[in-house]
Amino acid sequence: GFKTCVLTNNWVDDSSERLLTAALLARLRGHFDLVLESCRIGIAKPDPGIYSYALEALQAQPHEV
């Protein structure tokens, strides 16, 4: 009955270790309903807009989380 979300504050990784980052995010996606990366949605924490975005993506209201 619960929806779960990972909300990251990260950047597009173009380093030589990017495969490790990609592997970690791929693993997370298997365990959560939603994985939101700040670099992909264009909003970073602590901007309140990132939380509004997550709520909308989860179809949830603030009092429900």
PyMOL Python script that loads the backbone (N, CA, C, O; Angstrom):
from pymol import cmd

cmd.read_pdbstr("""\
ATOM      1  N   GLY A   1       0.769  -1.191   0.000  1.00  0.00           N
ATOM      2  CA  GLY A   1       0.000   0.000   0.000  1.00  0.00           C
ATOM      3  C   GLY A   1       0.824   1.276   0.000  1.00  0.00           C
ATOM      4  O   GLY A   1       0.284   2.349  -0.270  1.00  0.00           O
ATOM      5  N   PHE A   2       2.109   1.191   0.294  1.00  0.00           N
ATOM      6  CA  PHE A   2       2.948   2.381   0.328  1.00  0.00           C
ATOM      7  C   PHE A   2       3.701   2.540  -0.990  1.00  0.00           C
ATOM      8  O   PHE A   2       4.136   1.556  -1.588  1.00  0.00           O
ATOM      9  N   LYS A   3       3.852   3.789  -1.437  1.00  0.00           N
ATOM     10  CA  LYS A   3       4.737   4.097  -2.556  1.00  0.00           C
ATOM     11  C   LYS A   3       6.026   4.628  -1.972  1.00  0.00           C
ATOM     12  O   LYS A   3       6.010   5.377  -0.995  1.00  0.00           O
ATOM     13  N   THR A   4       7.142   4.244  -2.565  1.00  0.00           N
ATOM     14  CA  THR A   4       8.436   4.700  -2.073  1.00  0.00           C
ATOM     15  C   THR A   4       9.187   5.432  -3.172  1.00  0.00           C
ATOM     16  O   THR A   4       9.024   5.150  -4.359  1.00  0.00           O
ATOM     17  N   CYS A   5      10.024   6.391  -2.742  1.00  0.00           N
ATOM     18  CA  CYS A   5      10.749   7.229  -3.690  1.00  0.00           C
ATOM     19  C   CYS A   5      12.133   7.561  -3.142  1.00  0.00           C
ATOM     20  O   CYS A   5      12.298   7.836  -1.954  1.00  0.00           O
ATOM     21  N   VAL A   6      13.115   7.529  -4.026  1.00  0.00           N
ATOM     22  CA  VAL A   6      14.449   8.036  -3.712  1.00  0.00           C
ATOM     23  C   VAL A   6      14.568   9.378  -4.417  1.00  0.00           C
ATOM     24  O   VAL A   6      14.304   9.485  -5.614  1.00  0.00           O
ATOM     25  N   LEU A   7      14.959  10.381  -3.683  1.00  0.00           N
ATOM     26  CA  LEU A   7      15.120  11.726  -4.224  1.00  0.00           C
ATOM     27  C   LEU A   7      16.587  12.111  -4.073  1.00  0.00           C
ATOM     28  O   LEU A   7      17.051  12.386  -2.967  1.00  0.00           O
ATOM     29  N   THR A   8      17.313  12.129  -5.187  1.00  0.00           N
ATOM     30  CA  THR A   8      18.747  12.389  -5.118  1.00  0.00           C
ATOM     31  C   THR A   8      19.066  13.843  -5.443  1.00  0.00           C
ATOM     32  O   THR A   8      18.302  14.527  -6.124  1.00  0.00           O
ATOM     33  N   ASN A   9      20.174  14.283  -4.957  1.00  0.00           N
ATOM     34  CA  ASN A   9      20.722  15.594  -5.288  1.00  0.00           C
ATOM     35  C   ASN A   9      22.068  15.302  -5.946  1.00  0.00           C
ATOM     36  O   ASN A   9      23.109  15.327  -5.289  1.00  0.00           O
ATOM     37  N   ASN A  10      22.038  15.028  -7.243  1.00  0.00           N
ATOM     38  CA  ASN A  10      23.256  14.613  -7.916  1.00  0.00           C
ATOM     39  C   ASN A  10      23.422  15.322  -9.248  1.00  0.00           C
ATOM     40  O   ASN A  10      22.598  16.154  -9.628  1.00  0.00           O
ATOM     41  N   TRP A  11      24.476  14.993  -9.941  1.00  0.00           N
ATOM     42  CA  TRP A  11      24.782  15.591 -11.233  1.00  0.00           C
ATOM     43  C   TRP A  11      25.002  14.468 -12.230  1.00  0.00           C
ATOM     44  O   TRP A  11      25.205  13.317 -11.844  1.00  0.00           O
ATOM     45  N   VAL A  12      24.962  14.805 -13.517  1.00  0.00           N
ATOM     46  CA  VAL A  12      25.250  13.814 -14.543  1.00  0.00           C
ATOM     47  C   VAL A  12      26.709  13.424 -14.400  1.00  0.00           C
ATOM     48  O   VAL A  12      27.601  14.270 -14.474  1.00  0.00           O
ATOM     49  N   ASP A  13      26.943  12.150 -14.198  1.00  0.00           N
ATOM     50  CA  ASP A  13      28.296  11.648 -13.947  1.00  0.00           C
ATOM     51  C   ASP A  13      28.957  11.289 -15.271  1.00  0.00           C
ATOM     52  O   ASP A  13      28.541  10.351 -15.951  1.00  0.00           O
ATOM     53  N   ASP A  14      29.991  12.048 -15.630  1.00  0.00           N
ATOM     54  CA  ASP A  14      30.742  11.722 -16.840  1.00  0.00           C
ATOM     55  C   ASP A  14      32.180  11.316 -16.498  1.00  0.00           C
ATOM     56  O   ASP A  14      33.079  11.361 -17.338  1.00  0.00           O
ATOM     57  N   SER A  15      32.360  10.917 -15.236  1.00  0.00           N
ATOM     58  CA  SER A  15      33.682  10.491 -14.789  1.00  0.00           C
ATOM     59  C   SER A  15      33.935   9.038 -15.199  1.00  0.00           C
ATOM     60  O   SER A  15      33.060   8.363 -15.741  1.00  0.00           O
ATOM     61  N   SER A  16      35.134   8.588 -14.928  1.00  0.00           N
ATOM     62  CA  SER A  16      35.476   7.202 -15.249  1.00  0.00           C
ATOM     63  C   SER A  16      34.736   6.211 -14.346  1.00  0.00           C
ATOM     64  O   SER A  16      34.661   5.023 -14.663  1.00  0.00           O
ATOM     65  N   GLU A  17      34.193   6.688 -13.230  1.00  0.00           N
ATOM     66  CA  GLU A  17      33.436   5.816 -12.326  1.00  0.00           C
ATOM     67  C   GLU A  17      31.929   5.827 -12.610  1.00  0.00           C
ATOM     68  O   GLU A  17      31.151   5.325 -11.799  1.00  0.00           O
ATOM     69  N   ARG A  18      31.513   6.384 -13.733  1.00  0.00           N
ATOM     70  CA  ARG A  18      30.088   6.527 -14.009  1.00  0.00           C
ATOM     71  C   ARG A  18      29.358   5.189 -14.055  1.00  0.00           C
ATOM     72  O   ARG A  18      28.156   5.137 -13.794  1.00  0.00           O
ATOM     73  N   LEU A  19      30.057   4.115 -14.380  1.00  0.00           N
ATOM     74  CA  LEU A  19      29.402   2.809 -14.402  1.00  0.00           C
ATOM     75  C   LEU A  19      28.966   2.387 -13.001  1.00  0.00           C
ATOM     76  O   LEU A  19      27.937   1.733 -12.834  1.00  0.00           O
ATOM     77  N   LEU A  20      29.753   2.765 -11.999  1.00  0.00           N
ATOM     78  CA  LEU A  20      29.376   2.451 -10.613  1.00  0.00           C
ATOM     79  C   LEU A  20      28.125   3.227 -10.204  1.00  0.00           C
ATOM     80  O   LEU A  20      27.221   2.683  -9.569  1.00  0.00           O
ATOM     81  N   THR A  21      28.089   4.506 -10.579  1.00  0.00           N
ATOM     82  CA  THR A  21      26.922   5.331 -10.279  1.00  0.00           C
ATOM     83  C   THR A  21      25.689   4.778 -10.981  1.00  0.00           C
ATOM     84  O   THR A  21      24.619   4.673 -10.381  1.00  0.00           O
ATOM     85  N   ALA A  22      25.841   4.430 -12.237  1.00  0.00           N
ATOM     86  CA  ALA A  22      24.717   3.880 -13.002  1.00  0.00           C
ATOM     87  C   ALA A  22      24.246   2.561 -12.400  1.00  0.00           C
ATOM     88  O   ALA A  22      23.043   2.308 -12.333  1.00  0.00           O
ATOM     89  N   ALA A  23      25.169   1.726 -11.967  1.00  0.00           N
ATOM     90  CA  ALA A  23      24.812   0.443 -11.364  1.00  0.00           C
ATOM     91  C   ALA A  23      24.047   0.651 -10.057  1.00  0.00           C
ATOM     92  O   ALA A  23      23.073  -0.050  -9.784  1.00  0.00           O
ATOM     93  N   LEU A  24      24.491   1.612  -9.256  1.00  0.00           N
ATOM     94  CA  LEU A  24      23.804   1.904  -7.997  1.00  0.00           C
ATOM     95  C   LEU A  24      22.374   2.376  -8.260  1.00  0.00           C
ATOM     96  O   LEU A  24      21.431   1.901  -7.628  1.00  0.00           O
ATOM     97  N   LEU A  25      22.219   3.307  -9.190  1.00  0.00           N
ATOM     98  CA  LEU A  25      20.880   3.815  -9.496  1.00  0.00           C
ATOM     99  C   LEU A  25      19.999   2.727 -10.090  1.00  0.00           C
ATOM    100  O   LEU A  25      18.801   2.685  -9.809  1.00  0.00           O
ATOM    101  N   ALA A  26      20.561   1.857 -10.895  1.00  0.00           N
ATOM    102  CA  ALA A  26      19.793   0.740 -11.458  1.00  0.00           C
ATOM    103  C   ALA A  26      19.314  -0.188 -10.347  1.00  0.00           C
ATOM    104  O   ALA A  26      18.184  -0.676 -10.382  1.00  0.00           O
ATOM    105  N   ARG A  27      20.164  -0.427  -9.374  1.00  0.00           N
ATOM    106  CA  ARG A  27      19.768  -1.267  -8.225  1.00  0.00           C
ATOM    107  C   ARG A  27      18.648  -0.617  -7.424  1.00  0.00           C
ATOM    108  O   ARG A  27      17.692  -1.279  -7.021  1.00  0.00           O
ATOM    109  N   LEU A  28      18.778   0.690  -7.197  1.00  0.00           N
ATOM    110  CA  LEU A  28      17.756   1.407  -6.435  1.00  0.00           C
ATOM    111  C   LEU A  28      16.406   1.325  -7.140  1.00  0.00           C
ATOM    112  O   LEU A  28      15.373   1.140  -6.497  1.00  0.00           O
ATOM    113  N   ARG A  29      16.420   1.462  -8.460  1.00  0.00           N
ATOM    114  CA  ARG A  29      15.164   1.437  -9.216  1.00  0.00           C
ATOM    115  C   ARG A  29      14.412   0.128  -9.022  1.00  0.00           C
ATOM    116  O   ARG A  29      13.186   0.097  -9.128  1.00  0.00           O
ATOM    117  N   GLY A  30      15.127  -0.942  -8.742  1.00  0.00           N
ATOM    118  CA  GLY A  30      14.490  -2.236  -8.504  1.00  0.00           C
ATOM    119  C   GLY A  30      13.797  -2.346  -7.163  1.00  0.00           C
ATOM    120  O   GLY A  30      12.995  -3.256  -6.952  1.00  0.00           O
ATOM    121  N   HIS A  31      14.098  -1.421  -6.245  1.00  0.00           N
ATOM    122  CA  HIS A  31      13.554  -1.500  -4.886  1.00  0.00           C
ATOM    123  C   HIS A  31      12.580  -0.379  -4.547  1.00  0.00           C
ATOM    124  O   HIS A  31      11.937  -0.416  -3.497  1.00  0.00           O
ATOM    125  N   PHE A  32      12.466   0.607  -5.413  1.00  0.00           N
ATOM    126  CA  PHE A  32      11.608   1.759  -5.143  1.00  0.00           C
ATOM    127  C   PHE A  32      10.658   1.987  -6.314  1.00  0.00           C
ATOM    128  O   PHE A  32      10.959   1.644  -7.457  1.00  0.00           O
ATOM    129  N   ASP A  33       9.523   2.564  -6.007  1.00  0.00           N
ATOM    130  CA  ASP A  33       8.559   2.880  -7.056  1.00  0.00           C
ATOM    131  C   ASP A  33       9.080   3.973  -7.982  1.00  0.00           C
ATOM    132  O   ASP A  33       8.747   4.009  -9.167  1.00  0.00           O
ATOM    133  N   LEU A  34       9.893   4.855  -7.433  1.00  0.00           N
ATOM    134  CA  LEU A  34      10.345   6.005  -8.193  1.00  0.00           C
ATOM    135  C   LEU A  34      11.726   6.439  -7.715  1.00  0.00           C
ATOM    136  O   LEU A  34      11.982   6.504  -6.513  1.00  0.00           O
ATOM    137  N   VAL A  35      12.609   6.735  -8.660  1.00  0.00           N
ATOM    138  CA  VAL A  35      13.917   7.306  -8.355  1.00  0.00           C
ATOM    139  C   VAL A  35      14.000   8.616  -9.126  1.00  0.00           C
ATOM    140  O   VAL A  35      13.991   8.623 -10.357  1.00  0.00           O
ATOM    141  N   LEU A  36      14.080   9.722  -8.397  1.00  0.00           N
ATOM    142  CA  LEU A  36      14.160  11.047  -9.009  1.00  0.00           C
ATOM    143  C   LEU A  36      15.561  11.602  -8.800  1.00  0.00           C
ATOM    144  O   LEU A  36      16.036  11.708  -7.670  1.00  0.00           O
ATOM    145  N   GLU A  37      16.214  11.953  -9.896  1.00  0.00           N
ATOM    146  CA  GLU A  37      17.551  12.530  -9.847  1.00  0.00           C
ATOM    147  C   GLU A  37      17.454  14.019 -10.152  1.00  0.00           C
ATOM    148  O   GLU A  37      16.882  14.414 -11.169  1.00  0.00           O
ATOM    149  N   SER A  38      18.007  14.835  -9.282  1.00  0.00           N
ATOM    150  CA  SER A  38      17.931  16.283  -9.460  1.00  0.00           C
ATOM    151  C   SER A  38      18.500  16.710 -10.809  1.00  0.00           C
ATOM    152  O   SER A  38      17.983  17.639 -11.430  1.00  0.00           O
ATOM    153  N   CYS A  39      19.547  16.050 -11.265  1.00  0.00           N
ATOM    154  CA  CYS A  39      20.165  16.420 -12.544  1.00  0.00           C
ATOM    155  C   CYS A  39      19.252  16.124 -13.731  1.00  0.00           C
ATOM    156  O   CYS A  39      19.402  16.740 -14.786  1.00  0.00           O
ATOM    157  N   ARG A  40      18.329  15.213 -13.584  1.00  0.00           N
ATOM    158  CA  ARG A  40      17.422  14.852 -14.674  1.00  0.00           C
ATOM    159  C   ARG A  40      16.176  15.738 -14.700  1.00  0.00           C
ATOM    160  O   ARG A  40      15.628  16.019 -15.766  1.00  0.00           O
ATOM    161  N   ILE A  41      15.734  16.175 -13.519  1.00  0.00           N
ATOM    162  CA  ILE A  41      14.511  16.982 -13.486  1.00  0.00           C
ATOM    163  C   ILE A  41      14.802  18.480 -13.443  1.00  0.00           C
ATOM    164  O   ILE A  41      13.895  19.295 -13.608  1.00  0.00           O
ATOM    165  N   GLY A  42      16.063  18.841 -13.221  1.00  0.00           N
ATOM    166  CA  GLY A  42      16.456  20.252 -13.273  1.00  0.00           C
ATOM    167  C   GLY A  42      16.131  21.065 -12.036  1.00  0.00           C
ATOM    168  O   GLY A  42      16.060  22.292 -12.095  1.00  0.00           O
ATOM    169  N   ILE A  43      15.933  20.385 -10.915  1.00  0.00           N
ATOM    170  CA  ILE A  43      15.667  21.061  -9.643  1.00  0.00           C
ATOM    171  C   ILE A  43      16.528  20.369  -8.582  1.00  0.00           C
ATOM    172  O   ILE A  43      16.585  19.140  -8.530  1.00  0.00           O
ATOM    173  N   ALA A  44      17.192  21.154  -7.745  1.00  0.00           N
ATOM    174  CA  ALA A  44      18.055  20.567  -6.720  1.00  0.00           C
ATOM    175  C   ALA A  44      17.530  20.879  -5.330  1.00  0.00           C
ATOM    176  O   ALA A  44      16.879  21.902  -5.116  1.00  0.00           O
ATOM    177  N   LYS A  45      17.820  19.985  -4.382  1.00  0.00           N
ATOM    178  CA  LYS A  45      17.514  20.256  -2.989  1.00  0.00           C
ATOM    179  C   LYS A  45      18.407  21.405  -2.539  1.00  0.00           C
ATOM    180  O   LYS A  45      19.557  21.457  -2.976  1.00  0.00           O
ATOM    181  N   PRO A  46      17.968  22.303  -1.720  1.00  0.00           N
ATOM    182  CA  PRO A  46      16.746  22.356  -0.931  1.00  0.00           C
ATOM    183  C   PRO A  46      15.596  23.119  -1.592  1.00  0.00           C
ATOM    184  O   PRO A  46      14.650  23.494  -0.899  1.00  0.00           O
ATOM    185  N   ASP A  47      15.641  23.361  -2.891  1.00  0.00           N
ATOM    186  CA  ASP A  47      14.550  24.056  -3.580  1.00  0.00           C
ATOM    187  C   ASP A  47      13.233  23.328  -3.313  1.00  0.00           C
ATOM    188  O   ASP A  47      13.116  22.145  -3.632  1.00  0.00           O
ATOM    189  N   PRO A  48      12.240  24.006  -2.735  1.00  0.00           N
ATOM    190  CA  PRO A  48      10.954  23.364  -2.442  1.00  0.00           C
ATOM    191  C   PRO A  48      10.291  22.750  -3.678  1.00  0.00           C
ATOM    192  O   PRO A  48       9.470  21.842  -3.552  1.00  0.00           O
ATOM    193  N   GLY A  49      10.640  23.237  -4.865  1.00  0.00           N
ATOM    194  CA  GLY A  49      10.058  22.704  -6.082  1.00  0.00           C
ATOM    195  C   GLY A  49      10.352  21.234  -6.308  1.00  0.00           C
ATOM    196  O   GLY A  49       9.556  20.529  -6.928  1.00  0.00           O
ATOM    197  N   ILE A  50      11.492  20.763  -5.812  1.00  0.00           N
ATOM    198  CA  ILE A  50      11.836  19.352  -5.987  1.00  0.00           C
ATOM    199  C   ILE A  50      10.888  18.457  -5.190  1.00  0.00           C
ATOM    200  O   ILE A  50      10.553  17.351  -5.614  1.00  0.00           O
ATOM    201  N   TYR A  51      10.464  18.951  -4.036  1.00  0.00           N
ATOM    202  CA  TYR A  51       9.534  18.182  -3.210  1.00  0.00           C
ATOM    203  C   TYR A  51       8.129  18.199  -3.823  1.00  0.00           C
ATOM    204  O   TYR A  51       7.414  17.197  -3.785  1.00  0.00           O
ATOM    205  N   SER A  52       7.751  19.330  -4.376  1.00  0.00           N
ATOM    206  CA  SER A  52       6.470  19.414  -5.081  1.00  0.00           C
ATOM    207  C   SER A  52       6.468  18.471  -6.281  1.00  0.00           C
ATOM    208  O   SER A  52       5.477  17.792  -6.549  1.00  0.00           O
ATOM    209  N   TYR A  53       7.577  18.438  -6.991  1.00  0.00           N
ATOM    210  CA  TYR A  53       7.720  17.548  -8.143  1.00  0.00           C
ATOM    211  C   TYR A  53       7.556  16.089  -7.708  1.00  0.00           C
ATOM    212  O   TYR A  53       6.843  15.318  -8.349  1.00  0.00           O
ATOM    213  N   ALA A  54       8.224  15.720  -6.613  1.00  0.00           N
ATOM    214  CA  ALA A  54       8.140  14.348  -6.108  1.00  0.00           C
ATOM    215  C   ALA A  54       6.714  14.006  -5.692  1.00  0.00           C
ATOM    216  O   ALA A  54       6.225  12.917  -5.993  1.00  0.00           O
ATOM    217  N   LEU A  55       6.048  14.924  -5.005  1.00  0.00           N
ATOM    218  CA  LEU A  55       4.665  14.680  -4.599  1.00  0.00           C
ATOM    219  C   LEU A  55       3.762  14.455  -5.808  1.00  0.00           C
ATOM    220  O   LEU A  55       2.926  13.551  -5.814  1.00  0.00           O
ATOM    221  N   GLU A  56       3.940  15.280  -6.818  1.00  0.00           N
ATOM    222  CA  GLU A  56       3.119  15.137  -8.022  1.00  0.00           C
ATOM    223  C   GLU A  56       3.414  13.811  -8.728  1.00  0.00           C
ATOM    224  O   GLU A  56       2.496  13.127  -9.182  1.00  0.00           O
ATOM    225  N   ALA A  57       4.689  13.454  -8.817  1.00  0.00           N
ATOM    226  CA  ALA A  57       5.070  12.204  -9.468  1.00  0.00           C
ATOM    227  C   ALA A  57       4.505  10.993  -8.726  1.00  0.00           C
ATOM    228  O   ALA A  57       4.148   9.991  -9.344  1.00  0.00           O
ATOM    229  N   LEU A  58       4.427  11.092  -7.408  1.00  0.00           N
ATOM    230  CA  LEU A  58       3.885   9.996  -6.594  1.00  0.00           C
ATOM    231  C   LEU A  58       2.367  10.071  -6.437  1.00  0.00           C
ATOM    232  O   LEU A  58       1.746   9.171  -5.872  1.00  0.00           O
ATOM    233  N   GLN A  59       1.786  11.144  -6.937  1.00  0.00           N
ATOM    234  CA  GLN A  59       0.354  11.389  -6.773  1.00  0.00           C
ATOM    235  C   GLN A  59      -0.019  11.347  -5.289  1.00  0.00           C
ATOM    236  O   GLN A  59      -0.941  10.645  -4.873  1.00  0.00           O
ATOM    237  N   ALA A  60       0.736  12.130  -4.510  1.00  0.00           N
ATOM    238  CA  ALA A  60       0.553  12.157  -3.061  1.00  0.00           C
ATOM    239  C   ALA A  60       0.380  13.595  -2.595  1.00  0.00           C
ATOM    240  O   ALA A  60       0.779  14.539  -3.277  1.00  0.00           O
ATOM    241  N   GLN A  61      -0.211  13.740  -1.440  1.00  0.00           N
ATOM    242  CA  GLN A  61      -0.378  15.027  -0.782  1.00  0.00           C
ATOM    243  C   GLN A  61       0.635  15.133   0.362  1.00  0.00           C
ATOM    244  O   GLN A  61       1.029  14.114   0.931  1.00  0.00           O
ATOM    245  N   PRO A  62       1.064  16.363   0.706  1.00  0.00           N
ATOM    246  CA  PRO A  62       2.071  16.506   1.768  1.00  0.00           C
ATOM    247  C   PRO A  62       1.710  15.790   3.076  1.00  0.00           C
ATOM    248  O   PRO A  62       2.579  15.209   3.726  1.00  0.00           O
ATOM    249  N   HIS A  63       0.440  15.831   3.456  1.00  0.00           N
ATOM    250  CA  HIS A  63       0.068  15.187   4.725  1.00  0.00           C
ATOM    251  C   HIS A  63       0.136  13.654   4.661  1.00  0.00           C
ATOM    252  O   HIS A  63       0.023  12.983   5.687  1.00  0.00           O
ATOM    253  N   GLU A  64       0.321  13.105   3.460  1.00  0.00           N
ATOM    254  CA  GLU A  64       0.367  11.645   3.304  1.00  0.00           C
ATOM    255  C   GLU A  64       1.785  11.092   3.368  1.00  0.00           C
ATOM    256  O   GLU A  64       1.986   9.878   3.401  1.00  0.00           O
ATOM    257  N   VAL A  65       2.768  11.995   3.387  1.00  0.00           N
ATOM    258  CA  VAL A  65       4.140  11.505   3.351  1.00  0.00           C
ATOM    259  C   VAL A  65       4.881  11.788   4.641  1.00  0.00           C
ATOM    260  O   VAL A  65       6.053  11.435   4.769  1.00  0.00           O
TER     261      VAL A  65
END
""", "prot")
cmd.dss("prot")
cmd.show_as("cartoon", "prot")
cmd.util.cbc("prot")
cmd.orient("prot")
